[in-house]
């Protein structure tokens, strides 16, 4: 999808965008990385399925449906327009229409155990305002998990050197905010977050063909060596997922 301004999303292109996003699920959701990370970090809580979870940029609600199917019930959602599919509307405890670049989240301080943003912050003109608002509504000890294009993967760097820009930020798509690891650390730390881990979405596409078969063999072999596996995921990862803890 191309980049649209806030005004276009709310008005002129509203129906066009809604037709796409109501039935859309990003790669982090489709390949279950989003769900697995939330399950991992809520498992550390006394009553995991009672965790209060807010999903930013919820779109059609595919991610929240995954959580609901796993027993989670305290689910809230935000987007600039209500794109929720009809079945998702039934499971969301509270939905709010908010413009993340400039508007405060309409929830009290320390409302949530987990806040997620799958393929959301890189689309914003002001992701740092949104980050400060997340820091306000998340509980101490809670987690903010969000994804961004993996700008430091081997493929991303190779593409930048070849064509002069990162493929995830090509002129025809809607990524506009660049969020490499060093920017995340030095900004979100100021908002009261500690970066506790970075995970990577490795998509099946890289394992296709002869070269992909070799990669697949190495990737499976690396299961025995966690640090090597993490290095491979960073090298081949399509998206980076940052896990930040409110301290």
C-alpha positions in Angstrom: 0.0 0.0 0.0 1.2 3.5 -0.8 1.7 6.2 1.9 -1.4 8.2 2.8 -1.6 11.2 5.1 -3.8 11.2 8.2 -6.4 13.3 6.4 -6.5 10.8 3.5 -6.8 7.8 5.8 -9.7 9.5 7.7 -11.5 10.9 4.7 -10.6 10.8 1.0 -9.1 7.3 0.9 -11.0 5.9 3.9 -13.0 3.3 2.0 -10.2 2.2 -0.2 -7.9 1.6 2.8 -10.6 -0.1 4.8 -11.2 -2.6 2.0 -7.6 -3.7 2.4 -7.0 -3.5 6.1 -10.2 -5.2 7.3 -8.9 -8.5 5.8 -5.2 -7.8 6.3 -2.8 -9.5 8.6 0.9 -8.6 8.6 3.7 -11.1 8.3 4.4 -11.1 12.1 0.9 -12.2 12.7 0.6 -14.6 9.7 3.8 -16.5 10.7 2.8 -16.5 14.4 5.8 -14.6 15.7 3.6 -12.0 17.3 1.5 -14.6 19.1 4.5 -16.6 20.3 6.2 -13.6 21.8 3.1 -12.5 23.7 2.6 -16.0 24.9 6.2 -16.2 26.0 6.1 -13.0 28.1 2.7 -13.4 29.6 3.7 -16.8 30.8 5.9 -15.0 33.3 2.8 -13.4 34.8 0.7 -14.9 37.6 -2.4 -15.3 35.5 -1.3 -15.1 31.8 -4.6 -15.1 30.1 -5.9 -12.3 32.3 -3.1 -9.9 31.1 -4.5 -6.6 29.9 -3.3 -6.3 26.3 -3.6 -3.3 23.9 -2.9 -3.8 20.2 -2.0 -0.6 18.3 -3.0 -0.4 14.7 -5.2 -3.4 15.1 -6.5 -3.3 11.4 -9.0 -6.2 11.0 -8.1 -7.8 14.3 -6.4 -11.0 13.1 -3.8 -10.8 15.9 -6.4 -10.4 18.7 -8.4 -13.3 17.3 -5.3 -15.5 17.7 -5.0 -14.3 21.3 -8.7 -14.9 22.0 -8.6 -18.4 20.6 -5.8 -19.1 23.1 -7.9 -18.0 26.0 -7.0 -14.3 26.3 -10.0 -12.1 27.1 -8.8 -8.7 28.3 -8.1 -7.3 24.8 -8.2 -3.7 23.8 -7.5 -2.1 20.4 -6.6 1.2 18.7 -6.5 2.4 15.1 -7.0 5.6 13.2 -10.2 4.3 11.7 -12.3 1.3 12.8 -11.2 -1.5 10.4 -12.2 -4.4 12.6 -13.9 -7.4 11.0 -17.3 -8.3 12.4 -16.1 -11.3 14.2 -13.2 -9.3 15.8 -15.6 -6.7 17.1 -17.2 -9.3 19.3 -14.0 -10.1 21.2 -12.5 -6.7 21.7 -13.2 -5.3 25.2 -12.6 -1.7 24.2 -11.7 -0.1 20.8 -10.6 3.5 20.5 -10.1 5.6 17.4 -6.8 7.5 17.9 -4.4 9.4 15.7 -1.1 8.1 17.2 1.1 10.9 15.8 -0.6 13.6 17.9 -3.4 12.3 20.1 -3.0 10.8 23.6 -4.2 7.3 24.1 -7.6 7.5 25.9 -6.7 5.1 28.7 -5.4 5.9 32.2 -1.8 5.6 33.3 -0.6 2.1 33.9 -3.6 0.3 32.3 -1.9 -2.5 30.4 0.5 -5.4 31.0 1.3 -5.7 27.3 1.2 -3.2 24.4 1.9 -4.4 20.9 2.4 -2.7 17.5 2.9 -5.0 14.6 4.0 -3.0 11.5 2.7 0.2 13.0 5.4 2.6 14.2 7.3 2.7 10.9 4.1 4.1 9.2 3.9 7.0 11.6 5.1 10.6 11.1 5.9 10.8 14.8 6.5 7.4 16.3 8.2 8.9 19.3 5.1 10.6 20.5 3.3 7.3 20.3 6.2 5.7 22.2 5.9 8.2 25.0 2.1 7.5 25.2 2.7 3.8 25.4 5.2 4.4 28.3 2.4 6.2 30.1 -0.4 3.6 29.7 1.8 0.5 30.4 2.3 -0.9 33.8 5.7 -1.0 35.5 7.2 -4.3 34.5 5.0 -4.5 31.5 6.2 -5.1 27.9 6.0 -3.1 24.7 6.5 -5.2 21.6 6.7 -3.7 18.2 8.1 -4.5 14.8 10.0 -2.6 12.2 11.8 -3.5 9.0 15.2 -5.2 9.8 17.5 -2.5 8.3 20.6 -4.3 9.5 20.0 -7.6 7.7 22.4 -8.8 5.0 19.7 -8.4 2.4 18.7 -4.9 3.5 22.2 -3.6 3.4 23.0 -5.2 0.1 19.9 -3.7 -1.4 20.8 -0.2 0.0 24.2 -0.4 -1.6 22.8 -1.5 -4.9 19.8 0.9 -5.4 20.5 3.7 -2.8 17.6 3.0 -0.5 16.2 0.3 1.7 13.6 -1.9 -0.1 11.2 -1.6 2.9 11.2 2.2 2.4 10.8 2.2 -1.4 8.9 5.1 -2.9 5.7 3.0 -3.5 5.1 1.8 0.0 4.0 3.4 3.3 7.0 3.0 5.6 8.3 6.4 6.4 9.9 6.2 9.9 13.3 4.5 10.2 13.8 2.7 13.5 17.2 0.9 13.6 18.3 -0.6 16.9 20.5 2.4 18.0 17.6 4.8 17.6 15.3 2.5 19.6 17.8 2.2 22.5 18.6 5.9 22.8 15.0 7.2 22.5 12.8 4.6 24.3 15.3 4.5 27.2 14.4 8.1 27.9 10.7 7.1 28.1 11.4 4.6 30.8 11.9 1.4 28.8 14.7 -1.1 28.8 15.4 -3.1 25.6 15.4 -6.7 26.9 15.6 -8.5 23.6 15.3 -8.2 19.8 13.8 -11.0 17.8 13.6 -11.4 14.0 11.0 -12.7 11.7 12.5 -15.1 9.2 10.0 -15.7 6.4 9.8 -19.1 4.5 10.6 -17.4 1.2 14.4 -17.3 2.0 14.4 -21.1 2.1 13.1 -21.6 -1.5 15.4 -23.0 -4.2 18.8 -24.5 -4.1 20.4 -21.7 -2.1 17.4 -21.7 0.2 17.7 -25.5 0.8 21.3 -24.9 2.0 20.1 -22.1 4.3 17.4 -24.3 5.7 19.9 -27.0 6.6 22.2 -24.5 8.3 19.2 -22.9 10.1 18.0 -26.2 11.5 21.5 -27.2 12.5 21.8 -23.9 14.4 19.0 -25.0 16.8 21.8 -26.7 18.8 23.7 -23.3 19.2 21.4 -20.5 20.3 23.9 -17.7 19.8 24.6 -18.9 16.2 20.8 -19.2 15.6 20.2 -15.6 16.8 23.0 -14.4 14.5 21.4 -16.2 11.5 18.0 -14.7 12.4 19.5 -11.2 12.5 21.2 -11.8 9.2 18.2 -13.2 7.4 15.3 -11.6 9.3 12.7 -9.7 7.4 11.5 -7.7 10.4 13.1 -6.9 13.7 10.8 -7.2 16.8 11.8 -5.1 19.7 10.8 -6.2 23.2 11.0 -3.4 25.7 10.2 -3.6 29.4 8.8 -0.6 31.4 11.1 -0.1 34.4 
